[in-house]
Amino acid sequence: MTARKRRFLYFVLFTGTAACVSSAPTFDFGDGGPGQPGNEAGPTEAGSETGTDAPITDAGPPPCNPKAPFQRSPNQPFQKVNTANAQVGASLSPDELTVYYDDNRTLFTATRTEITKAFENAHPLPIEGDAGCAALGLPAVTRDEKRVFFQCSNDGEATAQIRSMVRNDKGAAFGNVAEVIFHQEDKFKWFPRVYESQGRIELWSSITAAMGSRDGDEIYQLVSTDGGGGFGAAIPRDDLNAPDAGDSFPVLTPDGLQVYFASGRDHLSNADIYVATRQDVKVKFQTPTRVAALSDDVGDDGPNWISPDGCRMYYFSGRAGGAGSYDLYLAERAK
């Protein structure tokens, strides 16, 4: 592609939705919370006392080498999930036995009985009532599996929104749709990812100019003011965003010291997976580097979710040999 900032093919596919339906109510929870102008919770220089709270870490060593690079796993769990449609945006339960994902602009879920087995019983995610979207995709589920964030898009609209739904029990249907206010209403918002730390919820998301623009994607951080119900203003992550290539699909490791994301900075014809590191959650990320082991030279690749122990990454790829235009894959760190 020749755009100054590259667009994902999936972004184009997502905008081709069915007939427009009524919009869900809009709620602005952002006033006065972290991330508001003058009270940002974004990156700072080393030594600063502001920024993201230190994450919760599990006791004991992880079952892998946390410094080892991710490699594509020989045991892929999505044989019964990947189809001729596009599957992207995997978000898993903490035990990794339930996956929530986007199947051709529809929210889906599948389960398995053991982490070493393949996912089965793929079906649309149960939703109560009308979500107000012709296309629902790219889900991000909180640890308790009682709130899901997703991208909402309708035909004839120049923007897309990120909305959330909640439920009281993990086995129940989601409902009570609300829009996440970005204070940038003329933008196209997509691919929300949840980062939870010490009871605080953050959304790391991609924002671009209005649909159809060639202005590209940038990564933003939003900090919740009330446990995930509302968020402050979107904070641009200039430590990750490149001036000449679209950046999107940001996924943090549980300790908050690494972020994986997709970028077209080295290949304007396709997007690859990059990683950036930092020594402390209160400082900016260092210069990103390409993850060659997970990046295809032709198809798009992007991270989706990282396990609580930091040992497994679930990602999507448009590489040749898949079941559809995009498929879900698993990568693991060496033990």
C-alpha positions in Angstrom: 0.0 0.0 0.0 1.2 3.5 -0.6 -0.5 5.3 2.3 1.8 7.3 4.5 0.6 5.2 7.4 -0.4 1.7 6.6 -3.8 0.3 7.2 -4.6 -3.3 8.1 -6.6 -5.2 5.5 -8.8 -6.3 8.4 -9.7 -2.7 9.1 -11.1 -2.4 5.6 -13.0 -5.7 6.0 -14.5 -4.6 9.2 -16.0 -1.5 7.8 -18.0 -3.4 5.2 -20.9 -4.1 7.6 -24.6 -4.9 7.3 -27.4 -2.4 7.4 -27.2 0.2 10.1 -29.1 -0.3 13.4 -29.9 2.0 16.2 -27.0 3.2 18.4 -26.6 2.3 22.1 -26.8 5.0 24.8 -23.7 7.2 25.3 -22.2 7.7 28.7 -19.3 10.0 29.6 -17.5 8.7 32.7 -14.3 10.6 32.0 -14.6 13.8 34.1 -12.1 14.2 36.8 -10.4 10.8 36.5 -6.9 9.7 35.7 -5.8 10.5 32.2 -7.7 13.8 32.1 -5.7 16.8 30.7 -3.5 17.9 33.5 -3.8 14.6 35.3 -2.4 12.1 32.8 -1.4 8.6 33.8 0.8 8.0 30.8 4.5 7.4 30.3 7.1 9.5 32.1 10.8 9.7 32.1 12.9 7.5 34.4 12.7 8.5 38.0 9.3 10.0 37.8 6.8 9.0 40.5 3.7 9.0 38.2 2.5 6.5 35.6 1.0 3.0 35.7 0.8 1.3 39.1 3.0 -1.7 39.7 1.3 -4.8 38.4 0.3 -7.8 40.5 2.7 -10.7 40.1 2.1 -14.4 41.0 4.2 -16.1 43.6 6.8 -18.5 42.4 8.8 -18.7 39.1 6.9 -18.9 35.8 6.9 -22.2 33.9 9.1 -20.7 31.2 12.1 -18.4 30.7 10.5 -14.9 30.9 13.5 -13.5 28.9 13.2 -16.1 26.1 11.6 -14.9 22.8 8.2 -16.1 21.7 8.3 -18.9 19.1 5.4 -20.3 17.2 4.2 -23.4 19.0 4.2 -26.8 17.4 0.9 -27.5 19.2 -1.8 -25.2 17.7 -5.2 -25.1 19.6 -7.3 -23.4 17.0 -7.9 -26.2 14.4 -11.6 -26.2 15.1 -11.9 -22.4 15.4 -10.1 -21.2 12.3 -12.4 -21.2 9.3 -12.6 -19.7 5.8 -13.7 -16.5 7.6 -11.3 -14.1 9.3 -10.6 -15.0 13.0 -8.8 -12.3 15.0 -8.8 -10.5 18.4 -8.5 -13.5 20.7 -9.0 -12.8 24.4 -8.8 -15.6 26.9 -9.9 -16.5 30.4 -7.1 -16.5 33.0 -7.1 -20.4 32.9 -6.9 -20.3 29.1 -9.9 -22.7 28.8 -12.2 -20.1 27.2 -11.4 -18.0 24.2 -13.4 -15.0 23.0 -12.7 -13.8 19.5 -13.9 -12.1 16.3 -15.2 -14.3 13.6 -16.0 -12.3 10.5 -17.1 -9.2 12.5 -19.2 -11.3 15.0 -18.2 -12.0 18.6 -17.6 -15.7 19.1 -16.4 -18.0 22.0 -15.0 -21.5 22.3 -13.9 -23.7 25.1 -11.6 -26.6 26.0 -11.2 -28.9 29.0 -7.4 -28.7 29.3 -4.8 -26.2 28.2 -3.0 -28.7 26.1 -6.1 -29.5 24.0 -7.8 -27.7 21.1 -10.7 -25.4 21.5 -14.1 -26.8 20.5 -17.8 -25.8 20.5 -17.3 -22.5 18.7 -20.5 -20.4 18.7 -21.6 -16.8 18.8 -21.2 -15.0 22.2 -24.6 -14.8 23.9 -25.8 -11.2 24.0 -29.0 -9.9 25.5 -30.9 -7.3 23.5 -29.5 -5.2 20.6 -25.9 -4.1 20.9 -26.5 -1.2 18.5 -23.9 -2.4 16.0 -24.1 -4.1 12.6 -20.6 -5.5 13.3 -19.1 -6.4 16.7 -15.5 -7.4 16.8 -12.1 -7.5 18.5 -13.3 -8.5 22.0 -11.2 -7.9 25.2 -12.5 -9.6 28.4 -11.6 -8.7 31.9 -10.0 -11.2 34.3 -13.3 -12.0 36.0 -15.0 -12.5 32.5 -17.8 -10.2 33.6 -17.1 -7.3 31.3 -16.1 -7.3 27.6 -14.9 -4.4 25.5 -15.4 -4.6 21.7 -15.4 -2.6 18.5 -18.7 -1.4 17.2 -19.2 -0.4 13.5 -22.2 0.5 11.3 -22.6 1.2 7.6 -22.8 4.8 6.6 -20.9 6.0 9.7 -17.5 7.7 9.4 -16.3 6.5 12.8 -16.3 3.4 14.9 -16.7 3.1 18.7 -15.4 0.9 21.5 -18.3 -0.3 23.7 -18.6 -2.5 26.7 -21.1 -5.1 28.0 -21.4 -6.7 31.4 -22.9 -9.8 33.0 -23.2 -11.0 36.6 -22.0 -14.6 36.0 -19.5 -16.1 33.7 -22.1 -18.4 32.1 -24.6 -15.7 31.5 -25.2 -13.6 28.4 -23.6 -10.1 28.1 -25.8 -7.0 28.1 -26.1 -3.4 29.3 -24.2 -1.9 26.4 -22.4 1.4 27.0 -19.9 3.4 24.9 -16.4 4.1 26.0 -15.9 7.8 25.6 -12.6 8.8 24.1 -13.1 12.6 24.0 -12.1 12.2 20.3 -15.5 11.6 18.7 -14.3 12.2 15.1 -11.9 9.3 15.3 -12.1 5.6 14.4 -11.5 3.6 17.5 -10.6 -0.1 17.4 -8.9 -3.1 19.0 -9.2 -2.5 22.7 -6.9 -4.5 25.0 -7.4 -4.7 28.7 -4.5 -4.3 31.2 -5.4 -4.9 34.9 -3.1 -3.9 37.8 -3.8 -3.7 41.5 -7.5 -3.2 40.9 -7.1 -0.6 38.2 -8.2 -1.3 34.6 -6.6 0.3 31.5 -7.5 0.1 27.9 -4.7 0.1 25.3 -6.3 0.8 22.0 -5.8 1.9 18.4 -7.2 5.2 17.1 -7.1 6.5 13.6 -8.7 9.2 11.5 -12.3 8.8 10.3 -13.1 5.7 8.3 -11.6 5.8 4.8 -8.8 8.1 5.8 -5.2 7.2 4.9 -3.8 8.8 8.0 -3.0 5.6 9.8 -3.2 4.1 13.2 -1.7 5.1 16.6 -1.7 3.5 20.0 -3.4 5.1 22.9 -3.7 4.3 26.6 -6.9 5.0 28.7 -7.1 4.6 32.5 -10.4 3.7 34.1 -11.9 6.0 36.7 -14.2 3.4 38.2 -13.0 -0.2 37.7 -13.8 -0.4 34.0 -17.1 1.5 33.7 -15.6 4.7 32.5 -12.2 6.1 31.3 -10.3 9.3 31.2 -8.9 11.0 28.1 -7.0 8.9 25.6 -3.2 9.3 26.1 -1.1 9.0 22.9 1.8 6.6 23.3 4.4 8.5 21.5 7.1 6.1 22.7 5.5 3.5 20.5 4.0 5.3 17.6 6.1 5.7 14.5 5.7 8.9 12.4 5.6 7.0 9.1 3.7 3.8 9.7 0.5 2.6 11.4 0.8 1.1 14.9 -2.0 -1.0 16.5 -3.0 -4.1 18.4 -1.0 -3.2 21.6 -0.8 -6.1 24.2 1.2 -5.8 27.5 2.8 -8.6 29.4 1.4 -9.1 32.9 4.3 -7.3 34.6 3.8 -4.3 32.2 7.5 -4.3 31.2 6.9 -5.4 27.6 4.4 -4.4 25.0 3.8 -6.3 21.8 2.1 -4.6 18.9 1.6 -4.6 15.1 3.4 -2.1 12.9 4.0 -1.5 9.2 7.1 0.6 9.9 9.5 -1.7 8.1 7.1 -3.2 5.6 4.5 -0.8 4.3 2.9 -3.7 2.3 2.1 -5.6 5.5 2.2 -5.4 9.3 4.6 -7.3 11.6 4.8 -7.9 15.3 7.1 -5.7 17.3 8.1 -5.6 21.0 9.2 -2.7 23.2 10.6 -3.0 26.7 11.1 -0.8 29.8 12.8 -1.3 33.1 10.0 0.1 35.2 6.2 0.6 34.6 6.6 4.3 35.4 8.9 5.1 32.5 8.6 5.1 28.7 9.2 2.1 26.5 12.5 1.8 24.6 12.8 1.6 20.8 10.7 -1.3 19.5 12.2 -4.2 17.6 10.7 -6.6 15.1 9.8 -10.1 16.3 11.0 -12.0 13.3 9.9 -15.4 14.5 6.2 -14.4 14.5 6.3 -12.0 11.5 5.5 -13.1 8.0 7.0 -11.2 5.1 3.8 -11.2 3.2 0.7 -11.5 5.5 -0.3 -9.2 8.4 0.6 -10.4 11.9 -0.6 -9.0 15.2 -0.6 -10.0 18.9 -3.9 -10.6 20.7 -3.4 -11.8 24.3 -0.6 -12.9 26.7 -1.1 -15.5 29.4 -1.0 -14.4 33.1 2.4 -16.2 33.5 3.8 -14.4 30.5 4.6 -17.8 28.8 2.1 -17.9 25.9 1.0 -15.4 23.3 -2.1 -15.8 21.2 -1.9 -13.9 17.9 -3.4 -13.6 14.5 -1.8 -13.9 11.1 -2.7 -13.6 7.4 0.2 -15.9 6.4 -0.2 -18.4 3.6 -1.4 -21.8 4.4 -4.1 -20.7 6.9 -7.8 -21.7 6.8 -9.0 -18.1 6.0 -7.8 -14.6 5.4 -6.7 -14.4 9.0 -6.3 -17.2 11.5 -5.5 -17.5 15.2 -2.1 -19.0 16.4 -0.2 -19.8 19.6 3.4 -18.8 20.4 5.3 -19.9 23.5 8.5 -19.0 25.4 11.1 -21.7 26.0 11.2 -23.3 29.5 
